[in-house]
Amino acid sequence: MSRAIEVIVEGYAKMGNRRALEELRTNRRVIIDTLQSLKSFDTSSALRHNLEELAIIEAGIARFGGPL
C-alpha cells in the first residue's frame, strides 16, 4: 500500500493541494492513535504500515515549505 500512498501524495503535491495532504496526515494520526490504544490485539504490523505512510505524507507536505 505504500506505493499507493506515494502516488496519491505525488498527485496532491503536483496539484498544490496541501489541504488534502494535511487531511491524509490527520487520518493516519487517528488510525495510529487507535492502533496504539488497542491492547488486546497485535497491531504492530498495521501500526508500522501506518507510520510508514505518515512519513510519506509528511514528506509530501514538506515540499510546500513552512511548518508541518
CHARMM internal coordinates of N, CA and C (Angstrom, degrees):
IC EDIT
DIST 1 N 1 CA 1.4461
DIST 1 CA 1 C 1.5198
ANGL 1 N 1 CA 1 C 111.63
DIST 1 C 2 N 1.3103
ANGL 1 CA 1 C 2 N 118.04
DIHE 1 N 1 CA 1 C 2 N -23.92
DIST 2 N 2 CA 1.4577
ANGL 1 C 2 N 2 CA 119.37
DIHE 1 CA 1 C 2 N 2 CA -179.49
DIST 2 CA 2 C 1.5222
ANGL 2 N 2 CA 2 C 111.84
DIHE 1 C 2 N 2 CA 2 C -58.63
DIST 2 C 3 N 1.3202
ANGL 2 CA 2 C 3 N 116.66
DIHE 2 N 2 CA 2 C 3 N -35.17
DIST 3 N 3 CA 1.4668
ANGL 2 C 3 N 3 CA 119.23
DIHE 2 CA 2 C 3 N 3 CA 177.29
DIST 3 CA 3 C 1.5240
ANGL 3 N 3 CA 3 C 109.91
DIHE 2 C 3 N 3 CA 3 C -63.78
DIST 3 C 4 N 1.3173
ANGL 3 CA 3 C 4 N 116.40
DIHE 3 N 3 CA 3 C 4 N -39.19
DIST 4 N 4 CA 1.4644
ANGL 3 C 4 N 4 CA 120.20
DIHE 3 CA 3 C 4 N 4 CA 178.69
DIST 4 CA 4 C 1.5239
ANGL 4 N 4 CA 4 C 110.58
DIHE 3 C 4 N 4 CA 4 C -62.65
DIST 4 C 5 N 1.3227
ANGL 4 CA 4 C 5 N 117.43
DIHE 4 N 4 CA 4 C 5 N -44.85
DIST 5 N 5 CA 1.4631
ANGL 4 C 5 N 5 CA 119.92
DIHE 4 CA 4 C 5 N 5 CA -179.20
DIST 5 CA 5 C 1.5248
ANGL 5 N 5 CA 5 C 110.18
DIHE 4 C 5 N 5 CA 5 C -67.27
DIST 5 C 6 N 1.3372
ANGL 5 CA 5 C 6 N 117.58
DIHE 5 N 5 CA 5 C 6 N -32.53
DIST 6 N 6 CA 1.4621
ANGL 5 C 6 N 6 CA 120.22
DIHE 5 CA 5 C 6 N 6 CA 175.99
DIST 6 CA 6 C 1.5290
ANGL 6 N 6 CA 6 C 110.64
DIHE 5 C 6 N 6 CA 6 C -61.44
DIST 6 C 7 N 1.3107
ANGL 6 CA 6 C 7 N 117.07
DIHE 6 N 6 CA 6 C 7 N -42.93
DIST 7 N 7 CA 1.4716
ANGL 6 C 7 N 7 CA 121.50
DIHE 6 CA 6 C 7 N 7 CA -179.99
DIST 7 CA 7 C 1.5294
ANGL 7 N 7 CA 7 C 110.02
DIHE 6 C 7 N 7 CA 7 C -66.50
DIST 7 C 8 N 1.3198
ANGL 7 CA 7 C 8 N 116.86
DIHE 7 N 7 CA 7 C 8 N -42.71
DIST 8 N 8 CA 1.4643
ANGL 7 C 8 N 8 CA 120.93
DIHE 7 CA 7 C 8 N 8 CA 178.85
DIST 8 CA 8 C 1.5178
ANGL 8 N 8 CA 8 C 110.75
DIHE 7 C 8 N 8 CA 8 C -62.84
DIST 8 C 9 N 1.3247
ANGL 8 CA 8 C 9 N 116.94
DIHE 8 N 8 CA 8 C 9 N -47.15
DIST 9 N 9 CA 1.4615
ANGL 8 C 9 N 9 CA 121.17
DIHE 8 CA 8 C 9 N 9 CA -179.91
DIST 9 CA 9 C 1.5216
ANGL 9 N 9 CA 9 C 110.26
DIHE 8 C 9 N 9 CA 9 C -62.27
DIST 9 C 10 N 1.3121
ANGL 9 CA 9 C 10 N 116.74
DIHE 9 N 9 CA 9 C 10 N -43.79
DIST 10 N 10 CA 1.4690
ANGL 9 C 10 N 10 CA 120.56
DIHE 9 CA 9 C 10 N 10 CA 178.68
DIST 10 CA 10 C 1.5280
ANGL 10 N 10 CA 10 C 111.04
DIHE 9 C 10 N 10 CA 10 C -59.00
DIST 10 C 11 N 1.3207
ANGL 10 CA 10 C 11 N 116.42
DIHE 10 N 10 CA 10 C 11 N -43.37
DIST 11 N 11 CA 1.4681
ANGL 10 C 11 N 11 CA 120.14
DIHE 10 CA 10 C 11 N 11 CA 179.12
DIST 11 CA 11 C 1.5167
ANGL 11 N 11 CA 11 C 112.35
DIHE 10 C 11 N 11 CA 11 C -62.67
DIST 11 C 12 N 1.3221
ANGL 11 CA 11 C 12 N 116.54
DIHE 11 N 11 CA 11 C 12 N -47.03
DIST 12 N 12 CA 1.4631
ANGL 11 C 12 N 12 CA 119.73
DIHE 11 CA 11 C 12 N 12 CA 178.78
DIST 12 CA 12 C 1.5248
ANGL 12 N 12 CA 12 C 111.03
DIHE 11 C 12 N 12 CA 12 C -63.38
DIST 12 C 13 N 1.3127
ANGL 12 CA 12 C 13 N 117.55
DIHE 12 N 12 CA 12 C 13 N -40.09
DIST 13 N 13 CA 1.4664
ANGL 12 C 13 N 13 CA 120.92
DIHE 12 CA 12 C 13 N 13 CA -179.93
DIST 13 CA 13 C 1.5243
ANGL 13 N 13 CA 13 C 110.45
DIHE 12 C 13 N 13 CA 13 C -64.55
DIST 13 C 14 N 1.3297
ANGL 13 CA 13 C 14 N 116.77
DIHE 13 N 13 CA 13 C 14 N -43.41
DIST 14 N 14 CA 1.4708
ANGL 13 C 14 N 14 CA 119.84
DIHE 13 CA 13 C 14 N 14 CA 179.34
DIST 14 CA 14 C 1.5233
ANGL 14 N 14 CA 14 C 111.79
DIHE 13 C 14 N 14 CA 14 C -63.88
DIST 14 C 15 N 1.3419
ANGL 14 CA 14 C 15 N 116.45
DIHE 14 N 14 CA 14 C 15 N -33.36
DIST 15 N 15 CA 1.4617
ANGL 14 C 15 N 15 CA 120.31
DIHE 14 CA 14 C 15 N 15 CA 179.31
DIST 15 CA 15 C 1.5263
ANGL 15 N 15 CA 15 C 111.81
DIHE 14 C 15 N 15 CA 15 C -82.50
DIST 15 C 16 N 1.3268
ANGL 15 CA 15 C 16 N 116.62
DIHE 15 N 15 CA 15 C 16 N -6.69
DIST 16 N 16 CA 1.4560
ANGL 15 C 16 N 16 CA 120.63
DIHE 15 CA 15 C 16 N 16 CA -179.46
DIST 16 CA 16 C 1.5197
ANGL 16 N 16 CA 16 C 112.88
DIHE 15 C 16 N 16 CA 16 C 73.89
DIST 16 C 17 N 1.3212
ANGL 16 CA 16 C 17 N 116.26
DIHE 16 N 16 CA 16 C 17 N 27.45
DIST 17 N 17 CA 1.4599
ANGL 16 C 17 N 17 CA 120.88
DIHE 16 CA 16 C 17 N 17 CA -175.61
DIST 17 CA 17 C 1.5315
ANGL 17 N 17 CA 17 C 110.80
DIHE 16 C 17 N 17 CA 17 C -97.10
DIST 17 C 18 N 1.3260
ANGL 17 CA 17 C 18 N 114.76
DIHE 17 N 17 CA 17 C 18 N 74.84
DIST 18 N 18 CA 1.4691
ANGL 17 C 18 N 18 CA 120.22
DIHE 17 CA 17 C 18 N 18 CA 179.59
DIST 18 CA 18 C 1.5297
ANGL 18 N 18 CA 18 C 111.16
DIHE 17 C 18 N 18 CA 18 C -63.65
DIST 18 C 19 N 1.3108
ANGL 18 CA 18 C 19 N 116.65
DIHE 18 N 18 CA 18 C 19 N -36.13
DIST 19 N 19 CA 1.4683
ANGL 18 C 19 N 19 CA 120.00
DIHE 18 CA 18 C 19 N 19 CA -178.37
DIST 19 CA 19 C 1.5329
ANGL 19 N 19 CA 19 C 111.16
DIHE 18 C 19 N 19 CA 19 C -59.91
DIST 19 C 20 N 1.3248
ANGL 19 CA 19 C 20 N 117.16
DIHE 19 N 19 CA 19 C 20 N -42.72
DIST 20 N 20 CA 1.4697
ANGL 19 C 20 N 20 CA 120.37
DIHE 19 CA 19 C 20 N 20 CA 178.75
DIST 20 CA 20 C 1.5253
ANGL 20 N 20 CA 20 C 110.41
DIHE 19 C 20 N 20 CA 20 C -62.67
DIST 20 C 21 N 1.3254
ANGL 20 CA 20 C 21 N 116.79
DIHE 20 N 20 CA 20 C 21 N -39.22
DIST 21 N 21 CA 1.4629
ANGL 20 C 21 N 21 CA 119.99
DIHE 20 CA 20 C 21 N 21 CA 177.73
DIST 21 CA 21 C 1.5249
ANGL 21 N 21 CA 21 C 111.25
DIHE 20 C 21 N 21 CA 21 C -66.00
DIST 21 C 22 N 1.3148
ANGL 21 CA 21 C 22 N 116.73
DIHE 21 N 21 CA 21 C 22 N -39.41
DIST 22 N 22 CA 1.4611
ANGL 21 C 22 N 22 CA 119.90
DIHE 21 CA 21 C 22 N 22 CA 178.05
DIST 22 CA 22 C 1.5250
ANGL 22 N 22 CA 22 C 111.06
DIHE 21 C 22 N 22 CA 22 C -65.83
DIST 22 C 23 N 1.3299
ANGL 22 CA 22 C 23 N 117.06
DIHE 22 N 22 CA 22 C 23 N -35.32
DIST 23 N 23 CA 1.4634
ANGL 22 C 23 N 23 CA 120.13
DIHE 22 CA 22 C 23 N 23 CA 176.61
DIST 23 CA 23 C 1.5306
ANGL 23 N 23 CA 23 C 110.81
DIHE 22 C 23 N 23 CA 23 C -67.73
DIST 23 C 24 N 1.3372
ANGL 23 CA 23 C 24 N 116.92
DIHE 23 N 23 CA 23 C 24 N -38.88
DIST 24 N 24 CA 1.4660
ANGL 23 C 24 N 24 CA 120.30
DIHE 23 CA 23 C 24 N 24 CA 175.23
DIST 24 CA 24 C 1.5261
ANGL 24 N 24 CA 24 C 110.36
DIHE 23 C 24 N 24 CA 24 C -61.70
DIST 24 C 25 N 1.3238
ANGL 24 CA 24 C 25 N 115.77
DIHE 24 N 24 CA 24 C 25 N -42.38
DIST 25 N 25 CA 1.4642
ANGL 24 C 25 N 25 CA 120.09
DIHE 24 CA 24 C 25 N 25 CA 179.61
DIST 25 CA 25 C 1.5284
ANGL 25 N 25 CA 25 C 110.65
DIHE 24 C 25 N 25 CA 25 C -62.53
DIST 25 C 26 N 1.3139
ANGL 25 CA 25 C 26 N 116.62
DIHE 25 N 25 CA 25 C 26 N -44.48
DIST 26 N 26 CA 1.4643
ANGL 25 C 26 N 26 CA 120.28
DIHE 25 CA 25 C 26 N 26 CA 178.05
DIST 26 CA 26 C 1.5172
ANGL 26 N 26 CA 26 C 110.74
DIHE 25 C 26 N 26 CA 26 C -60.20
DIST 26 C 27 N 1.3255
ANGL 26 CA 26 C 27 N 116.54
DIHE 26 N 26 CA 26 C 27 N -43.70
DIST 27 N 27 CA 1.4611
ANGL 26 C 27 N 27 CA 121.29
DIHE 26 CA 26 C 27 N 27 CA 178.62
DIST 27 CA 27 C 1.5207
ANGL 27 N 27 CA 27 C 111.18
DIHE 26 C 27 N 27 CA 27 C -59.59
DIST 27 C 28 N 1.3277
ANGL 27 CA 27 C 28 N 117.43
DIHE 27 N 27 CA 27 C 28 N -46.32
DIST 28 N 28 CA 1.4581
ANGL 27 C 28 N 28 CA 120.60
DIHE 27 CA 27 C 28 N 28 CA 179.84
DIST 28 CA 28 C 1.5232
ANGL 28 N 28 CA 28 C 111.45
DIHE 27 C 28 N 28 CA 28 C -63.97
DIST 28 C 29 N 1.3227
ANGL 28 CA 28 C 29 N 117.28
DIHE 28 N 28 CA 28 C 29 N -38.05
DIST 29 N 29 CA 1.4663
ANGL 28 C 29 N 29 CA 120.44
DIHE 28 CA 28 C 29 N 29 CA 178.82
DIST 29 CA 29 C 1.5310
ANGL 29 N 29 CA 29 C 111.10
DIHE 28 C 29 N 29 CA 29 C -64.40
DIST 29 C 30 N 1.3250
ANGL 29 CA 29 C 30 N 117.03
DIHE 29 N 29 CA 29 C 30 N -39.32
DIST 30 N 30 CA 1.4684
ANGL 29 C 30 N 30 CA 120.51
DIHE 29 CA 29 C 30 N 30 CA 177.10
DIST 30 CA 30 C 1.5264
ANGL 30 N 30 CA 30 C 109.87
DIHE 29 C 30 N 30 CA 30 C -63.65
DIST 30 C 31 N 1.3187
ANGL 30 CA 30 C 31 N 116.48
DIHE 30 N 30 CA 30 C 31 N -44.44
DIST 31 N 31 CA 1.4654
ANGL 30 C 31 N 31 CA 120.56
DIHE 30 CA 30 C 31 N 31 CA 178.96
DIST 31 CA 31 C 1.5273
ANGL 31 N 31 CA 31 C 110.33
DIHE 30 C 31 N 31 CA 31 C -61.34
DIST 31 C 32 N 1.3281
ANGL 31 CA 31 C 32 N 116.73
DIHE 31 N 31 CA 31 C 32 N -45.14
DIST 32 N 32 CA 1.4642
ANGL 31 C 32 N 32 CA 121.18
DIHE 31 CA 31 C 32 N 32 CA -179.78
DIST 32 CA 32 C 1.5239
ANGL 32 N 32 CA 32 C 110.45
DIHE 31 C 32 N 32 CA 32 C -62.13
DIST 32 C 33 N 1.3266
ANGL 32 CA 32 C 33 N 117.37
DIHE 32 N 32 CA 32 C 33 N -44.72
DIST 33 N 33 CA 1.4686
ANGL 32 C 33 N 33 CA 120.37
DIHE 32 CA 32 C 33 N 33 CA 178.49
DIST 33 CA 33 C 1.5241
ANGL 33 N 33 CA 33 C 111.34
DIHE 32 C 33 N 33 CA 33 C -60.72
DIST 33 C 34 N 1.3253
ANGL 33 CA 33 C 34 N 115.74
DIHE 33 N 33 CA 33 C 34 N -41.51
DIST 34 N 34 CA 1.4614
ANGL 33 C 34 N 34 CA 120.14
DIHE 33 CA 33 C 34 N 34 CA 179.24
DIST 34 CA 34 C 1.5221
ANGL 34 N 34 CA 34 C 110.91
DIHE 33 C 34 N 34 CA 34 C -64.53
DIST 34 C 35 N 1.3237
ANGL 34 CA 34 C 35 N 116.59
DIHE 34 N 34 CA 34 C 35 N -45.64
DIST 35 N 35 CA 1.4600
ANGL 34 C 35 N 35 CA 120.27
DIHE 34 CA 34 C 35 N 35 CA 179.55
DIST 35 CA 35 C 1.5264
ANGL 35 N 35 CA 35 C 111.63
DIHE 34 C 35 N 35 CA 35 C -61.70
DIST 35 C 36 N 1.3224
ANGL 35 CA 35 C 36 N 116.32
DIHE 35 N 35 CA 35 C 36 N -39.49
DIST 36 N 36 CA 1.4598
ANGL 35 C 36 N 36 CA 120.08
DIHE 35 CA 35 C 36 N 36 CA -179.72
DIST 36 CA 36 C 1.5263
ANGL 36 N 36 CA 36 C 112.00
DIHE 35 C 36 N 36 CA 36 C -68.45
DIST 36 C 37 N 1.3097
ANGL 36 CA 36 C 37 N 116.65
DIHE 36 N 36 CA 36 C 37 N -25.06
DIST 37 N 37 CA 1.4617
ANGL 36 C 37 N 37 CA 119.70
DIHE 36 CA 36 C 37 N 37 CA -178.83
DIST 37 CA 37 C 1.5290
ANGL 37 N 37 CA 37 C 112.91
DIHE 36 C 37 N 37 CA 37 C -82.96
DIST 37 C 38 N 1.3161
ANGL 37 CA 37 C 38 N 117.41
DIHE 37 N 37 CA 37 C 38 N -14.56
DIST 38 N 38 CA 1.4623
ANGL 37 C 38 N 38 CA 121.07
DIHE 37 CA 37 C 38 N 38 CA -179.29
DIST 38 CA 38 C 1.5232
ANGL 38 N 38 CA 38 C 109.32
DIHE 37 C 38 N 38 CA 38 C -82.13
DIST 38 C 39 N 1.2943
ANGL 38 CA 38 C 39 N 116.56
DIHE 38 N 38 CA 38 C 39 N 112.41
DIST 39 N 39 CA 1.4628
ANGL 38 C 39 N 39 CA 121.02
DIHE 38 CA 38 C 39 N 39 CA -177.06
DIST 39 CA 39 C 1.5289
ANGL 39 N 39 CA 39 C 112.49
DIHE 38 C 39 N 39 CA 39 C -98.86
DIST 39 C 40 N 1.3263
ANGL 39 CA 39 C 40 N 117.34
DIHE 39 N 39 CA 39 C 40 N -18.69
DIST 40 N 40 CA 1.4657
ANGL 39 C 40 N 40 CA 120.95
DIHE 39 CA 39 C 40 N 40 CA -175.25
DIST 40 CA 40 C 1.5242
ANGL 40 N 40 CA 40 C 113.36
DIHE 39 C 40 N 40 CA 40 C -86.61
DIST 40 C 41 N 1.3155
ANGL 40 CA 40 C 41 N 116.97
DIHE 40 N 40 CA 40 C 41 N -6.62
DIST 41 N 41 CA 1.4550
ANGL 40 C 41 N 41 CA 121.29
DIHE 40 CA 40 C 41 N 41 CA -175.79
DIST 41 CA 41 C 1.5244
ANGL 41 N 41 CA 41 C 110.71
DIHE 40 C 41 N 41 CA 41 C -127.50
DIST 41 C 42 N 1.3187
ANGL 41 CA 41 C 42 N 115.59
DIHE 41 N 41 CA 41 C 42 N 153.88
DIST 42 N 42 CA 1.4619
ANGL 41 C 42 N 42 CA 120.26
DIHE 41 CA 41 C 42 N 42 CA 173.25
DIST 42 CA 42 C 1.5298
ANGL 42 N 42 CA 42 C 107.77
DIHE 41 C 42 N 42 CA 42 C -85.64
DIST 42 C 43 N 1.3017
ANGL 42 CA 42 C 43 N 115.83
DIHE 42 N 42 CA 42 C 43 N 102.88
DIST 43 N 43 CA 1.4626
ANGL 42 C 43 N 43 CA 121.32
DIHE 42 CA 42 C 43 N 43 CA -178.08
DIST 43 CA 43 C 1.5250
ANGL 43 N 43 CA 43 C 111.99
DIHE 42 C 43 N 43 CA 43 C -104.88
DIST 43 C 44 N 1.3200
ANGL 43 CA 43 C 44 N 117.46
DIHE 43 N 43 CA 43 C 44 N 11.99
DIST 44 N 44 CA 1.4640
ANGL 43 C 44 N 44 CA 120.76
DIHE 43 CA 43 C 44 N 44 CA -172.65
DIST 44 CA 44 C 1.5308
ANGL 44 N 44 CA 44 C 112.61
DIHE 43 C 44 N 44 CA 44 C -59.37
DIST 44 C 45 N 1.3079
ANGL 44 CA 44 C 45 N 117.88
DIHE 44 N 44 CA 44 C 45 N -40.93
DIST 45 N 45 CA 1.4648
ANGL 44 C 45 N 45 CA 120.39
DIHE 44 CA 44 C 45 N 45 CA -179.56
DIST 45 CA 45 C 1.5282
ANGL 45 N 45 CA 45 C 111.09
DIHE 44 C 45 N 45 CA 45 C -66.76
DIST 45 C 46 N 1.3181
ANGL 45 CA 45 C 46 N 116.54
DIHE 45 N 45 CA 45 C 46 N -47.12
DIST 46 N 46 CA 1.4682
ANGL 45 C 46 N 46 CA 120.61
DIHE 45 CA 45 C 46 N 46 CA 179.28
DIST 46 CA 46 C 1.5276
ANGL 46 N 46 CA 46 C 110.56
DIHE 45 C 46 N 46 CA 46 C -65.12
DIST 46 C 47 N 1.3174
ANGL 46 CA 46 C 47 N 116.37
DIHE 46 N 46 CA 46 C 47 N -39.07
DIST 47 N 47 CA 1.4566
ANGL 46 C 47 N 47 CA 120.69
DIHE 46 CA 46 C 47 N 47 CA 178.92
DIST 47 CA 47 C 1.5269
ANGL 47 N 47 CA 47 C 110.66
DIHE 46 C 47 N 47 CA 47 C -63.28
DIST 47 C 48 N 1.3221
ANGL 47 CA 47 C 48 N 116.55
DIHE 47 N 47 CA 47 C 48 N -47.19
DIST 48 N 48 CA 1.4631
ANGL 47 C 48 N 48 CA 121.03
DIHE 47 CA 47 C 48 N 48 CA 178.76
DIST 48 CA 48 C 1.5347
ANGL 48 N 48 CA 48 C 110.63
DIHE 47 C 48 N 48 CA 48 C -59.21
DIST 48 C 49 N 1.3118
ANGL 48 CA 48 C 49 N 116.44
DIHE 48 N 48 CA 48 C 49 N -44.44
DIST 49 N 49 CA 1.4698
ANGL 48 C 49 N 49 CA 121.89
DIHE 48 CA 48 C 49 N 49 CA -179.71
DIST 49 CA 49 C 1.5361
ANGL 49 N 49 CA 49 C 110.77
DIHE 48 C 49 N 49 CA 49 C -60.21
DIST 49 C 50 N 1.3201
ANGL 49 CA 49 C 50 N 116.68
DIHE 49 N 49 CA 49 C 50 N -46.07
DIST 50 N 50 CA 1.4584
ANGL 49 C 50 N 50 CA 120.25
DIHE 49 CA 49 C 50 N 50 CA -178.86
DIST 50 CA 50 C 1.5172
ANGL 50 N 50 CA 50 C 112.14
DIHE 49 C 50 N 50 CA 50 C -70.16
DIST 50 C 51 N 1.3238
ANGL 50 CA 50 C 51 N 118.18
DIHE 50 N 50 CA 50 C 51 N -33.13
DIST 51 N 51 CA 1.4653
ANGL 50 C 51 N 51 CA 120.52
DIHE 50 CA 50 C 51 N 51 CA 174.74
DIST 51 CA 51 C 1.5225
ANGL 51 N 51 CA 51 C 111.16
DIHE 50 C 51 N 51 CA 51 C -65.76
DIST 51 C 52 N 1.3319
ANGL 51 CA 51 C 52 N 117.31
DIHE 51 N 51 CA 51 C 52 N -37.62
DIST 52 N 52 CA 1.4548
ANGL 51 C 52 N 52 CA 121.06
DIHE 51 CA 51 C 52 N 52 CA 176.34
DIST 52 CA 52 C 1.5290
ANGL 52 N 52 CA 52 C 110.50
DIHE 51 C 52 N 52 CA 52 C -64.22
DIST 52 C 53 N 1.3258
ANGL 52 CA 52 C 53 N 116.02
DIHE 52 N 52 CA 52 C 53 N -43.29
DIST 53 N 53 CA 1.4595
ANGL 52 C 53 N 53 CA 119.37
DIHE 52 CA 52 C 53 N 53 CA 178.76
DIST 53 CA 53 C 1.5247
ANGL 53 N 53 CA 53 C 111.18
DIHE 52 C 53 N 53 CA 53 C -65.75
DIST 53 C 54 N 1.3166
ANGL 53 CA 53 C 54 N 117.26
DIHE 53 N 53 CA 53 C 54 N -38.31
DIST 54 N 54 CA 1.4628
ANGL 53 C 54 N 54 CA 120.86
DIHE 53 CA 53 C 54 N 54 CA 177.52
DIST 54 CA 54 C 1.5288
ANGL 54 N 54 CA 54 C 110.35
DIHE 53 C 54 N 54 CA 54 C -60.23
DIST 54 C 55 N 1.3166
ANGL 54 CA 54 C 55 N 117.46
DIHE 54 N 54 CA 54 C 55 N -41.26
DIST 55 N 55 CA 1.4688
ANGL 54 C 55 N 55 CA 120.93
DIHE 54 CA 54 C 55 N 55 CA 178.56
DIST 55 CA 55 C 1.5294
ANGL 55 N 55 CA 55 C 110.78
DIHE 54 C 55 N 55 CA 55 C -62.71
DIST 55 C 56 N 1.3206
ANGL 55 CA 55 C 56 N 117.69
DIHE 55 N 55 CA 55 C 56 N -39.85
DIST 56 N 56 CA 1.4663
ANGL 55 C 56 N 56 CA 121.79
DIHE 55 CA 55 C 56 N 56 CA 178.63
DIST 56 CA 56 C 1.5280
ANGL 56 N 56 CA 56 C 110.04
DIHE 55 C 56 N 56 CA 56 C -65.15
DIST 56 C 57 N 1.3222
ANGL 56 CA 56 C 57 N 116.36
DIHE 56 N 56 CA 56 C 57 N -43.52
DIST 57 N 57 CA 1.4625
ANGL 56 C 57 N 57 CA 120.99
DIHE 56 CA 56 C 57 N 57 CA 179.45
DIST 57 CA 57 C 1.5188
ANGL 57 N 57 CA 57 C 110.56
DIHE 56 C 57 N 57 CA 57 C -63.79
DIST 57 C 58 N 1.3285
ANGL 57 CA 57 C 58 N 117.03
DIHE 57 N 57 CA 57 C 58 N -44.28
DIST 58 N 58 CA 1.4644
ANGL 57 C 58 N 58 CA 120.05
DIHE 57 CA 57 C 58 N 58 CA 179.85
DIST 58 CA 58 C 1.5225
ANGL 58 N 58 CA 58 C 111.61
DIHE 57 C 58 N 58 CA 58 C -65.11
DIST 58 C 59 N 1.3198
ANGL 58 CA 58 C 59 N 117.64
DIHE 58 N 58 CA 58 C 59 N -33.42
DIST 59 N 59 CA 1.4700
ANGL 58 C 59 N 59 CA 120.17
DIHE 58 CA 58 C 59 N 59 CA 175.52
DIST 59 CA 59 C 1.5297
ANGL 59 N 59 CA 59 C 109.94
DIHE 58 C 59 N 59 CA 59 C -65.18
DIST 59 C 60 N 1.3157
ANGL 59 CA 59 C 60 N 116.71
DIHE 59 N 59 CA 59 C 60 N -37.21
DIST 60 N 60 CA 1.4641
ANGL 59 C 60 N 60 CA 120.51
DIHE 59 CA 59 C 60 N 60 CA 176.94
DIST 60 CA 60 C 1.5125
ANGL 60 N 60 CA 60 C 111.77
DIHE 59 C 60 N 60 CA 60 C -65.41
DIST 60 C 61 N 1.3222
ANGL 60 CA 60 C 61 N 116.74
DIHE 60 N 60 CA 60 C 61 N -41.90
DIST 61 N 61 CA 1.4656
ANGL 60 C 61 N 61 CA 120.57
DIHE 60 CA 60 C 61 N 61 CA 178.20
DIST 61 CA 61 C 1.5229
ANGL 61 N 61 CA 61 C 110.53
DIHE 60 C 61 N 61 CA 61 C -65.33
DIST 61 C 62 N 1.3181
ANGL 61 CA 61 C 62 N 116.99
DIHE 61 N 61 CA 61 C 62 N -37.93
DIST 62 N 62 CA 1.4652
ANGL 61 C 62 N 62 CA 121.81
DIHE 61 CA 61 C 62 N 62 CA -179.49
DIST 62 CA 62 C 1.5298
ANGL 62 N 62 CA 62 C 111.63
DIHE 61 C 62 N 62 CA 62 C -60.99
DIST 62 C 63 N 1.3129
ANGL 62 CA 62 C 63 N 117.07
DIHE 62 N 62 CA 62 C 63 N -25.56
DIST 63 N 63 CA 1.4726
ANGL 62 C 63 N 63 CA 120.10
DIHE 62 CA 62 C 63 N 63 CA 178.24
DIST 63 CA 63 C 1.5172
ANGL 63 N 63 CA 63 C 112.23
DIHE 62 C 63 N 63 CA 63 C -62.92
DIST 63 C 64 N 1.3302
ANGL 63 CA 63 C 64 N 117.48
DIHE 63 N 63 CA 63 C 64 N -21.66
DIST 64 N 64 CA 1.4429
ANGL 63 C 64 N 64 CA 121.31
DIHE 63 CA 63 C 64 N 64 CA 179.83
DIST 64 CA 64 C 1.5223
ANGL 64 N 64 CA 64 C 111.90
DIHE 63 C 64 N 64 CA 64 C -83.68
DIST 64 C 65 N 1.3333
ANGL 64 CA 64 C 65 N 117.34
DIHE 64 N 64 CA 64 C 65 N -12.43
DIST 65 N 65 CA 1.4584
ANGL 64 C 65 N 65 CA 121.02
DIHE 64 CA 64 C 65 N 65 CA -176.76
DIST 65 CA 65 C 1.5170
ANGL 65 N 65 CA 65 C 110.08
DIHE 64 C 65 N 65 CA 65 C 78.36
DIST 65 C 66 N 1.2824
ANGL 65 CA 65 C 66 N 116.43
DIHE 65 N 65 CA 65 C 66 N 174.91
DIST 66 N 66 CA 1.4570
ANGL 65 C 66 N 66 CA 120.46
DIHE 65 CA 65 C 66 N 66 CA -179.04
DIST 66 CA 66 C 1.5095
ANGL 66 N 66 CA 66 C 111.74
DIHE 65 C 66 N 66 CA 66 C 79.10
DIST 66 C 67 N 1.3259
ANGL 66 CA 66 C 67 N 115.67
DIHE 66 N 66 CA 66 C 67 N -177.80
DIST 67 N 67 CA 1.4688
ANGL 66 C 67 N 67 CA 119.60
DIHE 66 CA 66 C 67 N 67 CA -177.18
DIST 67 CA 67 C 1.5239
ANGL 67 N 67 CA 67 C 111.79
DIHE 66 C 67 N 67 CA 67 C -71.76
DIST 67 C 68 N 1.3407
ANGL 67 CA 67 C 68 N 114.60
DIHE 67 N 67 CA 67 C 68 N 149.03
DIST 68 N 68 CA 1.4574
ANGL 67 C 68 N 68 CA 120.12
DIHE 67 CA 67 C 68 N 68 CA 174.47
DIST 68 CA 68 C 1.4949
ANGL 68 N 68 CA 68 C 106.36
DIHE 67 C 68 N 68 CA 68 C -81.41
END
COOR INIT
IC SEED 1 N 1 CA 1 C
IC BUILD
